[in-house]
Amino acid sequence: MVYIYFFAGATVWYFLIVAIYLIETHNRLLNISIKPKLFYPVLIALAAAIISFAIIIVGISRNSIYKMASNKASMAP
């Protein structure tokens, strides 16, 4: 369970670091007027997708842990 939280957190931080790097690269290479039109909406959508994916994965793992615990409790004498 802790590994899933760590993996989700590490994934979000990794994509945020990549996004910051891309922002800096776009500031240097592209025209400043192109960046706000497309880059930030894509960045926000990417962050929202990663966060929602992490929440879904945590929810699924939590449900499977509850099911395993209830099965073990019902099998106990």
Backbone bond lengths (Angstrom), bond angles and torsions (degrees), N, CA, C in turn:
res aa  C-N    CA-C-N  psi(-1)  N-CA   C-N-CA  omega(-1)  CA-C   N-CA-C  phi
1 M - - - 1.452 - - 1.529 109.92 -
2 V 1.309 115.81 -44.49 1.462 119.75 -179.99 1.519 110.13 -64.50
3 Y 1.334 116.26 -34.06 1.458 119.70 179.84 1.523 111.33 -64.46
4 I 1.326 116.93 -35.95 1.464 119.90 179.57 1.518 109.81 -67.48
5 Y 1.333 117.62 -43.48 1.461 120.02 176.73 1.525 110.78 -61.24
6 F 1.331 116.64 -42.22 1.458 120.47 179.58 1.521 110.82 -64.15
7 F 1.339 116.36 -43.97 1.461 120.46 -179.87 1.520 111.05 -63.79
8 A 1.333 117.14 -43.05 1.463 120.07 179.40 1.524 110.64 -64.64
9 G 1.321 117.12 -43.75 1.460 120.15 178.82 1.510 112.38 -65.42
10 A 1.327 116.30 -41.57 1.464 119.73 179.04 1.520 111.11 -65.68
11 T 1.330 116.92 -37.04 1.465 120.13 178.60 1.515 111.01 -65.29
12 V 1.321 116.68 -44.32 1.465 119.86 179.67 1.519 110.42 -63.24
13 W 1.326 117.55 -44.42 1.468 119.90 179.58 1.514 111.64 -64.77
14 Y 1.330 116.47 -38.42 1.467 119.69 178.69 1.524 110.68 -61.23
15 F 1.332 116.77 -47.15 1.460 119.41 -178.96 1.522 111.65 -68.22
16 L 1.321 118.18 -32.40 1.463 119.56 176.09 1.523 111.24 -67.32
17 I 1.322 117.02 -39.60 1.469 120.03 177.77 1.522 110.40 -65.25
18 V 1.331 116.50 -42.06 1.467 119.87 177.14 1.521 110.37 -63.39
19 A 1.330 117.21 -39.89 1.462 120.17 179.49 1.522 111.20 -64.78
20 I 1.324 117.39 -40.68 1.468 120.16 177.94 1.521 110.34 -63.79
21 Y 1.323 116.81 -40.74 1.462 120.10 177.02 1.527 110.98 -62.42
22 L 1.340 116.12 -42.35 1.463 119.32 179.28 1.524 111.71 -66.01
23 I 1.329 117.14 -36.06 1.467 119.87 176.94 1.517 109.85 -61.91
24 E 1.316 116.96 -45.51 1.465 119.99 179.35 1.527 111.15 -64.03
25 T 1.326 116.66 -39.67 1.462 120.16 178.44 1.518 110.89 -65.10
26 H 1.326 116.51 -42.37 1.462 120.05 179.24 1.523 111.04 -65.95
27 N 1.314 117.92 -35.04 1.465 120.11 177.84 1.517 110.96 -61.35
28 R 1.309 116.44 -36.19 1.459 119.90 -177.45 1.520 112.77 -83.93
29 L 1.331 117.84 -37.83 1.453 120.03 -169.58 1.528 114.47 -96.75
30 L 1.309 118.09 -37.44 1.461 120.96 -174.32 1.521 111.45 -101.31
31 N 1.308 113.39 164.61 1.460 119.50 175.61 1.528 108.74 -66.17
32 I 1.309 116.88 141.52 1.469 121.16 -175.34 1.531 111.94 -66.74
33 S 1.325 118.59 -21.99 1.467 120.55 -178.68 1.519 112.25 -79.18
34 I 1.328 118.76 -21.43 1.464 121.26 179.90 1.528 110.54 -76.87
35 K 1.303 116.95 -35.65 1.460 122.22 -173.01 1.528 113.68 -59.30
36 P 1.337 120.58 -52.14 1.465 118.68 -177.59 1.521 113.65 -67.02
37 K 1.327 117.62 -23.97 1.460 119.71 -176.71 1.521 112.31 -72.32
38 L 1.305 117.95 -36.28 1.452 120.01 -173.91 1.525 113.74 -124.21
39 F 1.303 117.82 -35.93 1.464 119.35 -169.58 1.526 112.68 -70.57
40 Y 1.323 117.83 -46.75 1.463 119.77 -177.83 1.529 113.19 -66.51
41 P 1.343 119.75 -41.77 1.475 117.09 175.07 1.529 113.21 -60.66
42 V 1.330 116.60 -38.38 1.463 119.71 177.53 1.527 110.19 -66.73
43 L 1.316 117.17 -39.92 1.463 120.94 178.36 1.526 111.28 -63.59
44 I 1.318 117.17 -43.43 1.464 121.01 179.10 1.523 110.39 -64.60
45 A 1.339 116.87 -42.60 1.465 120.19 178.73 1.526 111.26 -64.34
46 L 1.322 116.66 -39.26 1.463 120.39 178.53 1.525 111.23 -65.01
47 A 1.317 116.98 -44.22 1.467 120.27 178.80 1.525 110.97 -64.09
48 A 1.333 117.08 -41.17 1.464 120.35 178.64 1.524 111.17 -64.66
49 A 1.327 116.89 -39.32 1.461 120.07 178.93 1.526 111.28 -65.89
50 I 1.318 117.01 -41.16 1.465 120.31 -179.91 1.523 110.63 -66.13
51 I 1.322 116.47 -43.58 1.467 119.98 -179.44 1.523 110.79 -65.53
52 S 1.342 117.58 -43.83 1.462 119.59 179.63 1.526 111.19 -66.12
53 F 1.335 117.63 -37.19 1.464 120.76 176.43 1.527 110.51 -62.76
54 A 1.320 117.09 -42.42 1.464 120.44 178.85 1.523 110.99 -64.16
55 I 1.330 117.46 -40.73 1.468 120.85 178.83 1.523 110.56 -64.39
56 I 1.336 116.95 -41.12 1.464 120.44 179.07 1.526 110.74 -64.71
57 I 1.322 117.22 -43.94 1.468 120.70 179.79 1.527 110.58 -62.43
58 V 1.323 117.28 -42.49 1.467 120.70 179.17 1.521 110.21 -65.03
59 G 1.329 117.72 -40.59 1.460 120.74 178.11 1.513 112.69 -63.34
60 I 1.328 116.48 -43.06 1.464 120.31 178.91 1.523 110.54 -64.17
61 S 1.322 117.09 -43.62 1.465 119.33 -179.42 1.526 110.89 -67.03
62 R 1.325 116.86 -36.63 1.466 119.81 178.52 1.526 110.26 -64.08
63 N 1.334 116.85 -42.87 1.462 119.72 178.69 1.522 111.73 -64.26
64 S 1.314 117.28 -39.23 1.465 118.96 179.22 1.525 111.02 -67.85
65 I 1.314 117.72 -35.44 1.466 120.53 177.26 1.526 110.29 -66.56
66 Y 1.339 117.31 -41.27 1.463 120.10 177.34 1.526 111.08 -62.93
67 K 1.329 117.18 -40.17 1.464 119.94 179.47 1.521 111.19 -65.63
68 M 1.325 117.41 -42.51 1.465 120.16 178.44 1.520 110.70 -63.75
69 A 1.327 117.01 -40.59 1.464 120.10 179.89 1.524 110.93 -66.06
70 S 1.325 117.76 -40.22 1.462 119.44 179.52 1.525 111.09 -69.41
71 N 1.330 117.42 -35.24 1.468 119.62 176.12 1.524 110.91 -65.41
72 K 1.313 117.51 -41.61 1.465 120.45 178.83 1.525 110.80 -67.30
73 A 1.334 116.72 -36.58 1.461 119.76 179.64 1.526 110.82 -68.58
74 S 1.324 117.33 -36.00 1.464 119.16 179.82 1.527 111.67 -74.82
75 M 1.319 117.43 -24.50 1.463 120.90 178.67 1.522 112.18 -83.88
76 A 1.314 118.48 -14.76 1.465 121.36 -178.62 1.525 109.73 -69.00
77 P 1.337 116.56 144.06 1.482 119.31 -178.76 1.503 113.06 -71.02
